């Protein structure tokens, strides 16, 4: 079975790369979030990549040449000189957060912190790291470890239980 890999893209080439991968028949995932962008003459809500400079793609590592020749692809993310797959659970967690409809946004990667599991609401069963936000609400942080990037979503304190 093919695994998920992170693809590093040229700056602002995420959407072009994702479309090209789909056209080539690959399963790709470009997680986006809605944000307000202000220009000098107007303000508009736009979809921006949740992980700027990255697109996720499921493929066989032994047959990566078509991936590497895709417009915008700089390389496959790895550890040291080796390439590393991204666990399905991490991709599924990001998809669950975005599909929940709750407000989410990019968040600094947190290598340590209290792990929690959501027990109620649209994110039931999801595990992640909890952090206190600037507001009285808490945030669940879900991470892609290999990229050292995270996504935060506001949660209700009553929904969580600590994981030992």
N, C-alpha and C positions, 0 to 999 in steps of 0.2 A: 504494500500500500504506500502511496505517496505521502510525504510529510509536508508540513508547513515550513516555509523558510521566509526570512525577512530579506527583502531586496532593497538595497540602497539605491536611491534614484538621484538624478540631477535635480538641482533646486527647482521647485515648482513644476516638476514633470510627473508628479504622482498620478494625476488623472489620465495623462497621455499614456503612461506606462500601463496602468490598469486596463485601459481600453484595448491597448495592443495585445496584452496577455489574453484577454477575453477573446479577441479576434483570432488568436493563435490556438484557441481551444483549451486554455489552462484555467483552472479555478483560481481566481484571485480575490483578495479582500482588501479594499481601501476604506478603512473606517474613517468617517467624517462626522463632525459635530457642527451645529449651527452657532454662529456668532455674529455680532453686529460689527460692521466695518464702517468707519467714517471717512469720507472723502471731504475735500474742501467745500463741495457744493451739496452733498447729500449723505444720507446714512442708509445702509441697507443690511439685511440679514443674509449672510452667505454661508455656504457649506465649505468648511476648511478641513484638510486632513488632520486627523487626531494625532498622527505621528508624522510630522513634516519630514520629507525626505525618505519615506519608507512605504513600501507596498508589500503585502503578504501574498505568497503564491504557494500552491500545493503542486509539487512535482517530484520526479525521481532524480535524485542527486547525480546519478550516473549519466543522465541525459539532460544536462543543464545548458548545453550550448545554445539551443533556441531561446532559452531564458536570457542568457547573457548578451544575445544579439538583439534583444527587444529595445526599441527606442526609449531612451531615458535611464535604462538600467546601468548602474555603475558597478555593482557587484552583489554577491550574496553575503549576508552577514554571518560572521563566524566568531569563534574563539581562537585567538592566536592565528596559526596557519590553517586550522581546520574549520570546516563549515559545520554549523550546528542547527538542528531542527528546532522549531518552536513547538512546545507541547500543545496538543489539541485543546487541552483544558484552558490554556491562556487565551487562545483565539476565541473559544466559546464564551469565556468570561467577558471579553470585550464586546462580542456580539450581543450578549444578554444585556449588558449595561446600555448599549445604544438602542436596542429594541424596546427597552423598558419605558422610554419616553420621558424619563427623569432627566433633569438638567445635569449634564456632564461636561467636562472640559479637560484639556491636558493638565497634567499635574507632575511636579518633580518626582523622580524615582525615589522611593524610600526602601533601602535595603533592609532596614530593621523596623520593628514596630509590632504592636499587638495584632495578631491574626484573629479575624472574626468570621462568623458565618451568619448570613441573613436568614432569619426565621419567619419573616412575614413580608407581604407586599410583592411587587413585581419581580424582585430580585431574590426570592426565596431559594435557599440552597447555595447561593453564591458565596465564595470565600474570598477574603482579601485582607488588607491592612486598614485599620481605622485610624483616622487622624481628626483632630478637632479643627474646624475651620474658623475663619474670622467671625462668623456668625455663631449663634447658639447651636446650630445644627452640627451634626457630625458628617464626615465624608468617608465613604468606602473607597479605598484606592486599590485598583486592579492593575497588575503590572505585566509587561512583557519583559521577563528577566534578561533575555539575551540582548535586547535593545537598550536596557536600562531606561525605559520610558514607562509612564503610568497614566492612568485615567482616573479622575475623581468623580464621584457621584454623591449628591446629598442624600443622606438616609436619616431615618428617625431612630433615636437611641433605643427605643423600645423594640425595634426589630432585630437586634443583634444579641448573639451569645459569644463569649470568648472561647477560643480554641486553645487547648493546652499544647 
